[in-house]
Amino acid sequence: MRLVPKKLRSRGTHPPNRLNEGENRPISLDMRHEEILFRLSSAAPDDRRTALALAARHGVYRAIGPATRMLHDPDAEIRASAATALDRLGAREAVPALLEALCDTDWRVRSNAGWALVHFAESGDPGVVPGVTGVLDLSDDPDVREMARLVLQYIGAPGPRRAVLQ
């Protein structure tokens, strides 16, 4: 079963699910958070992707750990959604995992991880610029290097000229 966006369900009720066993009664915010966390472990990619979006929208900070692990999901769309969710949740503890995601084979994952790193650097995270500079220095993949260069450009950090010129 898919989670129903708030604007599509009637006020004060929630679609039947494992938490309220089909009762048509108001559902608390804590119960919604539990349902979102439950959906993050679903076998269905659509459920996981929706749960990531809802976790980010509703500030379900307990989803940071699962979202960080989802950066290694076999489905590239899930990995990209996880990077976006971590960005929107302000999950600075996920910076090392996002630096890894900057080297992903899928451009959507690299892009979303890159934007998350830009936002964390803009909010003062001191580990982003050295981490991205390291990716730029060490990677042989031209797409990864280009994304790292773009992240540094958006942050306003010049990055090592030697690494950019190579």
Residue pairs with C-beta under 8 A, 6 or more apart in sequence:
1 15
1 16
1 17
2 46
2 47
2 50
3 15
3 35
3 36
3 39
3 47
3 50
3 51
3 54
4 14
4 15
9 15
12 26
13 24
13 25
13 26
13 27
14 20
14 26
14 27
14 31
14 32
14 35
16 22
16 23
17 35
18 35
18 38
19 27
19 31
19 34
19 35
19 38
20 27
20 31
29 58
32 58
33 58
33 60
33 62
36 51
36 54
36 55
36 58
36 60
36 63
37 51
37 55
37 60
37 62
37 63
37 66
39 47
39 48
39 50
39 51
39 54
40 48
40 51
40 52
40 55
40 63
40 66
40 67
40 70
41 48
41 66
42 48
42 51
45 75
45 77
45 78
48 70
48 73
48 75
48 78
48 81
49 77
49 78
49 81
51 63
52 63
52 67
52 70
52 78
52 81
52 82
52 84
52 85
53 81
53 84
53 85
54 60
55 63
55 67
55 85
55 89
56 63
56 84
56 85
56 87
56 88
56 89
57 88
59 89
60 89
61 89
61 91
63 85
63 89
64 86
64 89
64 91
64 93
64 94
67 82
67 85
67 86
67 89
67 91
67 94
68 82
68 86
68 91
68 93
68 94
68 97
70 78
70 79
70 81
70 82
71 79
71 82
71 83
71 86
71 94
71 97
71 98
71 100
71 101
71 109
71 113
72 79
73 79
73 82
76 104
76 105
76 106
76 108
76 109
77 108
79 101
79 104
79 106
79 108
79 109
80 106
80 108
80 109
80 111
80 112
81 112
83 98
83 101
83 109
83 112
83 113
83 115
83 116
84 112
84 115
84 116
86 94
86 97
86 98
86 116
87 112
87 115
87 116
87 119
87 120
90 120
90 123
92 120
92 123
92 125
94 116
95 117
95 120
95 125
95 127
95 128
95 131
96 127
96 131
98 113
98 116
98 117
98 120
99 113
99 117
99 131
99 132
99 134
99 135
101 109
101 110
101 112
101 113
102 110
102 113
102 114
102 117
102 132
102 135
102 144
102 147
102 148
102 151
103 110
103 135
103 139
103 141
103 144
104 110
104 113
107 143
110 143
110 144
110 147
111 147
114 147
114 148
114 150
114 151
114 154
117 128
117 131
117 132
117 151
117 155
118 151
118 154
118 155
120 128
121 128
121 129
121 151
121 155
121 157
122 155
128 155
129 152
129 155
129 157
132 148
132 151
132 152
132 155
132 157
132 159
133 148
133 152
133 157
133 159
133 160
133 163
135 144
135 145
135 148
136 145
136 148
136 149
136 152
136 159
136 160
136 163
136 164
137 160
137 163
139 145
139 148
145 163
148 159
149 159
149 164
152 158
152 159
153 159
